Amino acid sequence: MMDKLNEIRQLKQEVANPHESERIRATARVLVEMEQRPRQSYMEVVDSAGIEPETTPVDVEERVDELCDVIAAKAPGGPSMVEAWLRNRLPEEFDEDTPESLKAYAQMDHSEWEGQIGRWADLIRNEHDGLEGYEDRELANEHIENYWGVSIDRFEEVVVGLDTERAMNDLLTQPTDETADAIKSLSEVVA
């Protein structure tokens, strides 16, 4: 009985910190290797055909870390799935050293987001004279472009539209979906 309780405690600790668990990392590594098989086959085909590949091999350890982030996000007290996505999938076009700081915007509903746009617009109006005729959205776009390097439309698409379900789905399926898309494109080229 005590052995079972100790084993349960150990498993709880491992799930709470999957990056430090060799058992979880080994399991994640097996999953990554399974994900990579179709991609490796694709890479061999395009290489032998002399075609430029649409995708590249995934770094196994980076992908293992990403899967550990998903596990941590599902564990009680862990980061949110949105935080895991922001840390792992935020497009490079965003000028952001701490992607997790965007979490608050991802969790806003429509009225909260509209309020944020208004606050940014007011901030810009207070800092600069002669902006009374500009719409809040135009001024907020200026703020977002200056701060994150993307338009307000792109910010809304990537960050504000992000929810837990989309984040988890993307984190779990993106490499496989990317490979499937590359194979489909290849089949169109050779057909």
C-alpha positions as CSV (number, residue, x, y, z in Angstrom):
1,M,0.0,0.0,0.0
2,M,2.8,2.5,0.9
3,D,4.6,1.6,-2.3
4,K,1.6,2.6,-4.3
5,L,1.1,5.9,-2.4
6,N,4.8,6.7,-2.9
7,E,4.5,5.9,-6.6
8,I,1.4,8.2,-6.9
9,R,3.3,11.0,-5.1
10,Q,6.2,10.6,-7.4
11,L,4.0,10.7,-10.5
12,K,2.3,13.8,-9.3
13,Q,5.7,15.5,-8.8
14,E,6.8,14.4,-12.3
15,V,3.6,15.8,-13.9
16,A,4.0,19.1,-11.9
17,N,7.5,19.5,-13.3
18,P,7.6,17.4,-16.6
19,H,10.8,19.1,-17.8
20,E,12.7,17.5,-14.9
21,S,11.2,14.0,-15.3
22,E,13.2,11.6,-17.4
23,R,10.2,9.3,-17.6
24,I,8.0,12.0,-19.1
25,R,10.9,13.3,-21.4
26,A,11.5,9.8,-22.6
27,T,7.9,9.3,-23.5
28,A,7.7,12.7,-25.2
29,R,10.9,11.8,-27.2
30,V,9.1,8.6,-28.4
31,L,6.2,10.7,-29.6
32,V,8.5,13.2,-31.3
33,E,10.3,10.4,-33.1
34,M,6.9,9.0,-34.3
35,E,6.0,12.5,-35.5
36,Q,9.3,12.8,-37.4
37,R,9.0,9.5,-39.4
38,P,6.7,10.9,-42.1
39,R,8.7,14.2,-42.2
40,Q,11.9,12.2,-42.7
41,S,10.4,10.2,-45.5
42,Y,9.2,13.4,-47.1
43,M,12.7,14.9,-46.8
44,E,14.2,11.9,-48.4
45,V,11.8,12.1,-51.4
46,V,12.3,15.8,-52.0
47,D,16.0,15.4,-51.7
48,S,16.1,12.6,-54.2
49,A,13.8,14.6,-56.6
50,G,16.0,17.7,-56.2
51,I,13.0,19.7,-55.0
52,E,13.3,22.4,-52.3
53,P,11.6,21.2,-49.2
54,E,8.6,23.1,-47.7
55,T,9.5,22.0,-44.2
56,T,12.5,21.1,-42.3
57,P,13.3,18.5,-39.6
58,V,12.1,19.5,-36.1
59,D,14.7,19.8,-33.4
60,V,13.9,16.8,-31.2
61,E,14.8,18.3,-27.9
62,E,13.0,21.6,-28.6
63,R,9.9,19.5,-29.5
64,V,10.3,17.4,-26.3
65,D,10.4,20.7,-24.3
66,E,7.3,21.9,-26.1
67,L,5.4,18.7,-25.2
68,C,6.6,19.0,-21.6
69,D,5.1,22.6,-21.6
70,V,1.8,21.1,-22.7
71,I,1.9,18.6,-19.9
72,A,2.8,21.3,-17.4
73,A,-0.1,23.4,-18.7
74,K,-2.5,20.6,-18.0
75,A,-1.1,20.0,-14.5
76,P,-2.8,21.8,-11.5
77,G,-0.9,25.0,-10.7
78,G,1.0,25.0,-14.0
79,P,1.1,27.7,-16.6
80,S,-1.9,28.1,-18.8
81,M,-2.1,26.5,-22.3
82,V,-2.2,30.0,-23.7
83,E,1.1,30.8,-22.0
84,A,2.6,27.6,-23.3
85,W,1.5,28.5,-26.8
86,L,2.8,32.1,-26.5
87,R,6.2,30.8,-25.3
88,N,6.5,28.2,-28.1
89,R,4.5,29.4,-31.1
90,L,4.4,33.2,-31.1
91,P,5.5,34.2,-34.6
92,E,8.9,35.7,-34.9
93,E,7.5,38.9,-36.4
94,F,6.4,39.9,-32.9
95,D,9.0,42.0,-31.1
96,E,8.6,40.4,-27.7
97,D,11.2,39.1,-25.3
98,T,8.6,37.7,-22.8
99,P,5.8,36.3,-24.8
100,E,3.9,35.3,-21.6
101,S,3.3,39.0,-21.0
102,L,0.8,38.9,-23.9
103,K,-1.4,36.4,-21.9
104,A,-3.6,39.2,-20.5
105,Y,-4.6,40.3,-24.0
106,A,-5.4,36.7,-25.1
107,Q,-7.8,36.3,-22.2
108,M,-9.8,39.5,-23.0
109,D,-13.3,39.3,-24.2
110,H,-14.6,41.6,-26.9
111,S,-15.6,44.5,-24.5
112,E,-12.3,44.2,-22.6
113,W,-10.4,44.4,-25.8
114,E,-12.3,47.4,-27.0
115,G,-11.6,49.0,-23.6
116,Q,-7.9,48.3,-24.1
117,I,-7.9,49.9,-27.5
118,G,-9.5,53.0,-26.0
119,R,-6.9,53.2,-23.2
120,W,-4.1,53.0,-25.7
121,A,-5.7,55.6,-27.9
122,D,-6.1,57.9,-24.9
123,L,-2.5,57.3,-23.9
124,I,-1.3,58.4,-27.4
125,R,-3.7,61.4,-27.4
126,N,-2.3,62.5,-24.1
127,E,1.3,62.2,-25.3
128,H,0.8,64.0,-28.6
129,D,-1.3,67.1,-29.7
130,G,-3.5,67.3,-32.7
131,L,-4.8,63.7,-32.7
132,E,-8.4,64.4,-31.9
133,G,-9.7,63.4,-35.4
134,Y,-8.1,59.9,-35.3
135,E,-10.1,56.9,-34.5
136,D,-9.2,54.9,-31.4
137,R,-8.3,51.9,-33.5
138,E,-5.9,53.9,-35.7
139,L,-4.1,55.1,-32.6
140,A,-4.0,51.7,-31.0
141,N,-2.6,50.3,-34.2
142,E,0.2,52.8,-33.9
143,H,0.9,51.8,-30.3
144,I,0.9,48.0,-31.2
145,E,3.2,48.6,-34.3
146,N,5.6,50.6,-32.2
147,Y,5.6,48.1,-29.2
148,W,5.2,44.7,-30.9
149,G,6.1,45.4,-34.5
150,V,2.8,44.1,-36.0
151,S,-0.5,45.7,-37.0
152,I,-3.5,45.7,-34.8
153,D,-5.2,43.2,-37.2
154,R,-2.3,40.8,-36.9
155,F,-2.2,41.2,-33.1
156,E,-5.9,40.4,-32.9
157,E,-5.5,37.4,-35.2
158,V,-2.6,35.9,-33.3
159,V,-3.0,37.0,-29.7
160,V,-6.5,38.3,-29.0
161,G,-8.1,35.4,-30.9
162,L,-6.1,32.8,-29.0
163,D,-8.0,30.5,-26.6
164,T,-7.1,27.3,-24.7
165,E,-8.5,24.9,-27.3
166,R,-6.7,26.5,-30.2
167,A,-3.5,26.8,-28.3
168,M,-3.5,23.1,-27.3
169,N,-4.6,21.9,-30.7
170,D,-1.8,23.9,-32.4
171,L,0.8,22.7,-29.8
172,L,-0.1,19.1,-30.3
173,T,-0.8,18.9,-34.0
174,Q,1.2,21.6,-35.8
175,P,4.3,19.5,-36.7
176,T,2.1,16.7,-38.1
177,D,-0.2,19.2,-39.9
178,E,2.9,20.9,-41.4
179,T,4.2,17.6,-42.7
180,A,0.8,16.7,-44.2
181,D,0.6,20.0,-46.0
182,A,4.2,19.6,-47.3
183,I,3.3,16.1,-48.6
184,K,0.1,17.4,-50.2
185,S,2.1,20.1,-52.0
186,L,4.7,17.6,-53.1
187,S,2.0,15.4,-54.6
188,E,0.6,18.3,-56.6
189,V,4.1,19.1,-57.9
190,V,4.8,15.5,-59.1
191,A,1.3,14.9,-60.4
